[in-house]
Amino acid sequence: MRMQKFSRPGVILLATVVAIITSVVVANATQSITTPNAAFISYSLVANASSAPITPATNRSVLVMGCCTTTAPLDVGVGQVSLLHIPSYYIQWVGVESYNGSPSTITSGANSTAGTHIVYIDFSHVVAIQVASADTILIHNIGNSTKSGNVTLVW
């Protein structure tokens, strides 16, 4: 059998076409990965006290995870929501309340009214993240003893 050879310019042209197609495919396949931002807030709140207001990032989804680490009485718990802060308008959220002996429930809403419940973060459902204003949230302890823990915001 006789094999036909390509001319040198034909081989160079074919190699150029393959290189261009490969470059286009690789350029379209790249993914931009950014390091997330985070804010970590520790709290220790006496009975019926609130934290300072916390301003979530604006116009983007924010994961808000909170926990209570108080072990006496046993109030350890965790709750989380995905939150959207629309500046000067409202805060919207959806997530899961802390376990309290029965199946956890979904929490969701959109509000700008101070005191509006967002999510419980302890077993007894006395430590909650609440709306503080159209632009801020806070941690509130309605219990009759000091509660401690932390809240993390990731965006």
C-alpha positions as CSV (number, residue, x, y, z in Angstrom):
1,M,0.0,0.0,0.0
2,R,1.2,3.4,-0.8
3,M,0.6,6.3,1.7
4,Q,0.1,9.7,0.3
5,K,2.1,12.4,2.2
6,F,0.8,15.9,3.0
7,S,2.8,18.9,1.9
8,R,4.7,20.8,4.6
9,P,2.4,23.9,4.3
10,G,-0.7,21.5,4.7
11,V,0.7,20.0,7.9
12,I,1.5,23.4,9.3
13,L,-2.0,24.6,8.5
14,L,-3.6,21.5,10.1
15,A,-1.5,22.0,13.3
16,T,-2.5,25.6,13.5
17,V,-6.2,24.7,13.2
18,V,-5.9,22.1,15.9
19,A,-4.0,24.6,18.2
20,I,-6.7,27.3,17.7
21,I,-9.6,24.8,18.4
22,T,-7.8,23.6,21.5
23,S,-7.2,27.1,22.8
24,V,-10.9,28.0,22.3
25,V,-12.1,24.9,24.1
26,V,-9.7,25.5,27.0
27,A,-10.6,29.2,27.3
28,N,-14.3,28.4,27.5
29,A,-13.7,25.6,30.0
30,T,-11.9,27.7,32.6
31,Q,-13.8,28.6,35.8
32,S,-13.3,31.6,38.0
33,I,-13.1,30.6,41.6
34,T,-13.0,33.3,44.3
35,T,-12.2,33.0,47.9
36,P,-15.4,33.6,50.0
37,N,-15.6,36.5,52.4
38,A,-16.7,35.7,56.0
39,A,-17.5,37.5,59.2
40,F,-17.4,35.7,62.6
41,I,-19.3,37.2,65.5
42,S,-19.1,35.8,69.1
43,Y,-21.8,36.6,71.5
44,S,-22.5,36.3,75.2
45,L,-25.9,37.8,76.0
46,V,-27.6,38.2,79.4
47,A,-31.3,37.6,79.7
48,N,-33.4,39.7,77.3
49,A,-30.4,41.3,75.6
50,S,-29.4,41.9,72.0
51,S,-26.1,42.1,70.1
52,A,-25.0,45.2,68.2
53,P,-26.6,45.3,64.7
54,I,-24.8,43.3,62.0
55,T,-24.9,44.5,58.4
56,P,-24.9,41.6,55.9
57,A,-23.3,42.0,52.4
58,T,-25.8,43.6,50.0
59,N,-27.3,42.3,46.8
60,R,-25.9,38.8,47.1
61,S,-26.7,35.6,48.9
62,V,-25.2,35.4,52.4
63,L,-25.1,32.1,54.4
64,V,-25.8,32.9,58.0
65,M,-24.9,30.1,60.4
66,G,-25.5,30.5,64.2
67,C,-25.0,28.3,67.2
68,C,-25.4,28.4,70.9
69,T,-22.7,26.7,72.9
70,T,-24.2,27.2,76.4
71,T,-24.2,23.8,78.1
72,A,-26.0,24.6,81.4
73,P,-28.9,24.3,81.0
74,L,-28.3,22.2,77.8
75,D,-29.1,24.8,75.1
76,V,-26.6,23.8,72.6
77,G,-28.0,24.2,69.1
78,V,-27.5,25.4,65.5
79,G,-29.6,27.1,62.9
80,Q,-28.9,28.5,59.4
81,V,-30.4,30.6,56.7
82,S,-29.6,31.9,53.3
83,L,-30.2,35.6,53.4
84,L,-30.5,38.4,50.8
85,H,-30.1,42.0,51.9
86,I,-31.7,44.5,49.5
87,P,-30.4,47.9,50.8
88,S,-33.0,50.2,52.3
89,Y,-35.7,47.8,51.3
90,Y,-35.8,44.6,53.3
91,I,-34.0,41.3,54.3
92,Q,-35.2,38.1,52.8
93,W,-34.3,34.6,54.1
94,V,-35.0,30.9,54.0
95,G,-33.4,28.2,56.2
96,V,-33.8,25.7,59.0
97,E,-34.6,26.4,62.7
98,S,-32.5,24.8,65.4
99,Y,-33.5,21.3,66.5
100,N,-35.6,21.4,69.7
101,G,-36.7,17.8,70.3
102,S,-39.1,17.6,67.4
103,P,-38.3,17.8,63.7
104,S,-36.7,21.0,62.6
105,T,-38.8,23.4,60.6
106,I,-38.2,25.6,57.7
107,T,-38.1,29.4,58.4
108,S,-38.6,31.9,55.6
109,G,-39.7,35.5,55.1
110,A,-38.9,39.0,53.9
111,N,-39.2,42.0,56.2
112,S,-37.7,45.3,57.4
113,T,-39.5,45.5,60.7
114,A,-37.3,45.4,63.8
115,G,-37.8,42.4,65.9
116,T,-39.0,40.1,63.1
117,H,-37.9,36.5,63.8
118,I,-35.4,35.0,61.3
119,V,-34.0,31.8,62.8
120,Y,-33.5,30.1,66.3
121,I,-30.0,29.0,67.0
122,D,-30.4,27.2,70.3
123,F,-32.3,24.1,71.6
124,S,-34.7,26.0,73.8
125,H,-35.6,28.5,71.0
126,V,-34.8,31.5,73.1
127,V,-31.7,32.7,71.1
128,A,-32.7,34.0,67.7
129,I,-31.4,36.0,64.8
130,Q,-33.8,38.8,64.2
131,V,-34.3,41.7,61.8
132,A,-32.9,44.9,63.3
133,S,-33.8,47.2,60.4
134,A,-34.1,47.1,56.6
135,D,-30.3,46.9,56.5
136,T,-29.2,45.0,59.6
137,I,-29.8,41.9,61.7
138,L,-29.0,41.1,65.4
139,I,-28.8,38.2,67.8
140,H,-31.4,38.3,70.6
141,N,-31.7,36.3,73.9
142,I,-35.2,36.1,75.3
143,G,-34.2,33.5,77.8
144,N,-33.8,34.0,81.6
145,S,-30.1,33.2,81.7
146,T,-26.9,34.2,79.8
147,K,-26.4,32.4,76.5
148,S,-23.1,32.3,74.5
149,G,-22.2,31.2,71.0
150,N,-21.3,32.6,67.6
151,V,-22.7,33.6,64.2
152,T,-20.8,33.3,60.9
153,L,-21.8,35.1,57.7
154,V,-20.3,33.8,54.5
155,W,-20.7,35.5,51.1
